[in-house]
């Protein structure tokens, strides 16, 4: 029997996937594969995500919402559900020993995966790890449900090109407000604000971003609570593993209840 702090037996193991279990950054890799200069695009949107979550603390916005912002662009360039799943499976990189370690744990207790990653990636990961999909939580996305046509596709192409050409927002460690950024970074952030909260919400394709709810922050804490309730395990008998800012709420929730 595994034991956590103060010799409390661990009866449920929950983990994030990207980092603890796999080497992938699936959203980045999807952008890199399917979008022109997709790596640069993702890097800039991800840095803007950090700005919104850590500096502005935009109401209703949370770490991991990058996965919402990039969706209309991926769909505009033809990414389908099948593409996302096939690509995820083909590029899957497990951490050394991850399958064996999780197999060892599964033989002794319920194992859950709680991830911000898109569902097609987590589905591919489940197959590789022999992990039941009903013991996973992830960001549900359905590319095939949405169409991006004509003018909107052209608009997204133009915006992508513009974003790629922007300097990367610089975030000083002490930044607490937009005015703490250098002038160039403030200008980029203002233009990003305009793109993502004024221009794109006026398009039909933005519904894709509105419909998706990334599993990050409080959603991870709620998923962990749901898993414990489902298994009849008290929080003090659980262990959660993660390496991202999106895991912080799950850590706090579990630690405050005696878990590890």
FENFENUR-V241172 format. One record per pair of residues at least 24 apart in sequence whose C-alpha atoms are under 6 Angstrom apart, sorted by the first residue. I is the first residue (numbers start at 1). GAP is how many residues later the second one is. D is the distance in Angstrom with one decimal. If there is no record, write none. Layout:
BEGIN
I	GAP	D
I	GAP	D
END
This chain:
BEGIN
9	228	5.8
10	227	4.6
10	228	5.4
11	98	5.6
11	226	5.3
11	227	5.9
12	97	5.6
12	98	5.2
12	226	4.8
13	98	4.9
13	225	6.0
13	226	5.1
14	97	5.7
14	98	4.6
14	99	5.6
14	226	4.8
15	98	5.0
15	99	5.9
15	225	5.5
15	226	4.5
15	227	5.9
16	97	5.7
16	98	5.1
16	99	5.0
16	226	5.0
17	98	5.9
21	74	5.4
21	77	5.7
22	71	5.6
22	72	4.1
22	73	4.9
23	70	5.4
23	71	5.9
23	72	6.0
40	124	5.8
41	123	5.0
44	124	5.7
55	121	4.9
55	122	5.4
56	121	5.9
63	183	5.8
64	152	5.9
68	141	4.7
76	72	5.4
76	77	5.4
80	63	5.2
80	64	5.5
81	62	5.3
81	63	6.0
85	35	4.7
88	33	5.1
89	35	5.2
99	30	5.4
112	24	5.6
116	98	5.8
116	99	4.6
116	100	5.5
138	77	5.7
139	75	4.7
139	76	5.3
148	57	6.0
216	30	4.8
217	29	4.8
217	32	5.1
218	31	5.6
220	30	5.6
221	28	5.7
221	29	4.0
235	24	5.3
END
